[in-house]
C-alpha cells in the first residue's frame, strides 16, 4: 500500500508540466532526439541524486536553510537565464543542425535544470518523510528510489518520443517559435518567483 501511494503521488507530480517539461519540449522540437535524450538523462540523474539523499534519510539537510536558500537563488537565476536564451533564439527550421540554445552539453542543461530546482529536493524529502514509514527497511526504500528514478527517465523519454515524431513536429512547425517564446516567459516567471 505504501508503494502504491508513493508511486501515485510521484506520477501525478510527473504529469504536471514544470521547468523540465518546457526544456524537454523545446529541445525535442528544435533539435534531434539524441540531444533531447541527453536532456532527459541529465534531468533523471539530478532527480536520482535527490532521491538517493532522501532514501538515505539525510534529514539534516532540511535544517540547513542556507543550502535551500542558496539553491533557490541559483535556481532562480538559472531559470531566468534559460528563459532569456529561449526568448532571444532565432526562428529556424526544425531540420536544422543549429543548436538554438547554444549549449555545449545537453546532459548538463537537463541536470542543472533539475538540480537547481529547489522544489525537487523539497518534494522528495516530503515524499519520503510523510509517506514512507520509518519502519520501512533500507532495501525497500532503495527499491522505491530506483522505481522513482526510472519513472522520471521513462516519462521524459516518452515525452521526447511523442513530440519527436515527425508528424507531430510537422504539425507544430508553424508554432515552434511561439512555443519557445512562451516557454521563455514561463521560465523567467518561475525564476523570478524563486528569487522574489
N, C-alpha and C positions, 0 to 999 in steps of 0.2 A: 504493500500500500504506500509506504514511504517513497519508494522509487517512482511509482505512478504519479504521485503528487509533485515530486521534484521534476520529473521529465515533462509533465504537463505545463508546469509554471515556466520552465525553461523554453519549451516550444512556443508558448504564447508570446514570450519576450522576443523570440526569433522572428515571429510573424510581424511584429510592429516595426515599420521602417524607421531606421535611425541613420546615424552618420555612416556606418559601414555599408548600409544598403545603397546610399547615394554614391559612394565611392565605387562600389562594385558595378552599379548601373552605368556610371559614366565611363569607367574603364572598358566594360563589355561592349558598349555601343560605339566607342571611338577607337578601340584597339582590338587586337586579335585575342582569341580565347586564352592563349598561353599567358599573356600578361594579366588577364583577368584572374586566371587560376593562381598566379603568383600573389595577387592581392588577397585572394581567398585564403591561401596558406599563411600569409602574414597575419591576417585577422584571426584565424584559427589558432596560430601559435601564441599570440598575445592572450587570447581567451584561455588557452590551455595553461599558460603560466599563472594567471589569476586563479583558475580552478585548482591548480596544484597547491597554491598558497592557502586557499580556502580549505581544501581537503586535509592538509597537514595541520589545520587548526591554529594558524599563527594569528590568533585573535589580538595579539599585541599591536598589530598594525592599525587596528581600529582606534587605538588610543593615541596613535601618533598623528595628531591632527595636522601637523605641519607637512607630513608626507601627502595627505589627502589634499591640502590646500595647494601645495606645490604642483601636484598633478592637475588640479583644477585649472591653475593659471597656465601651465604648459599646454594642457589640452585645449583650453580656450584659444590660446594664441595659435596653436597648430590648426585648429578648425578654421579660424579666420584666414590663415594663410592658404589653406587648401581651397576655401571658398573663393578667395581672391584669384587664385590660379584658374578656377572654373570660369569666373566672370571675365577674365581677360583673354581666355583662349579664343583662337580664331575659328571661324566657321570653315570646316574642312570636310572632305568626303569621307564616308565610312571606310572605304577600302584603302585609304592612305596609310602609309607606314609611319607617318609623322606621329610623334608622341605628344599628345595635346597638353599634358601636364608638365612636360619637360622634367620628368623624374628619372633618376638613373636606376632605381630599384623599385619595382612594383611590389615586391615582397615587403620591403621596408615601408612603403606607403601604407599597405594594409596593416602591418604590425604596429606602426606608430598611431594609426587611426584608432585601433582597438586599445593599445596600451595606454595612450594618453587620454583616454576617455574615462574619467573617474567613476562614471556610472557603472562601468563593468566590474571594478573591484567591489564597489558597494553592493551591486546586485548579487555577485557570487558569495560574498560574505553573508549577506542576508539570507540567501537560499540555504546555505549550509548551517547557519546558526538557528534559523527558525524552523526549517522543515526536517533537517537531519538530526536525529536524536544523538545525544552524547553517548548513548549505549551502542550505537552503530559501530561495528568494527572497522578498523583501518582498511582492510582489504575490500570491504563493501563500499566504503567511501571512495576508494581508488576506482572501483568499478563505476560508481556514479560519475566521477570526474572524467574517466575515459569516454563514457557514453555521451556526456555533455560536450566534450571536445570534438568527438566525432559528429555530433548533431550540428554544431556550428559549421564545421567544414562541409558536411553534406548539404546543408541548407544553402550555403553560399555558392557552392558548386552548381546546385540545381538552378539557382537564380541565373548564373552565368550561362548554363546550357539553354535555359528558356529564352533569355534575352539575346543570346549569341546566335540563335537560329537565324539563318539568312532571310527567311520570310519575315520574321519579326523585325529584323534590322531594316529590311527594305520598307516595311510599313512605317517604321519610326524615323526613317531617314530625313523626312521633312521637318521633324520635330526635335531632333537631337540637339540642335543649337539651343532651342528654348528650354529643353530639359536640363541641359548643362547650366544655363544661366539660372534657372530656378533652383537647381541643386546648390549652386554657388551662394545664392541668397539664403537658402535654408542653413547651409553650413556656417555662414557668417553669423546668422541669428543664433544657432546653437553655441558657437564660440563666444559671442557677446554675452549670452545668457550665463555661461560658465564664469566669465570674467566679472560681470557686474551684478 
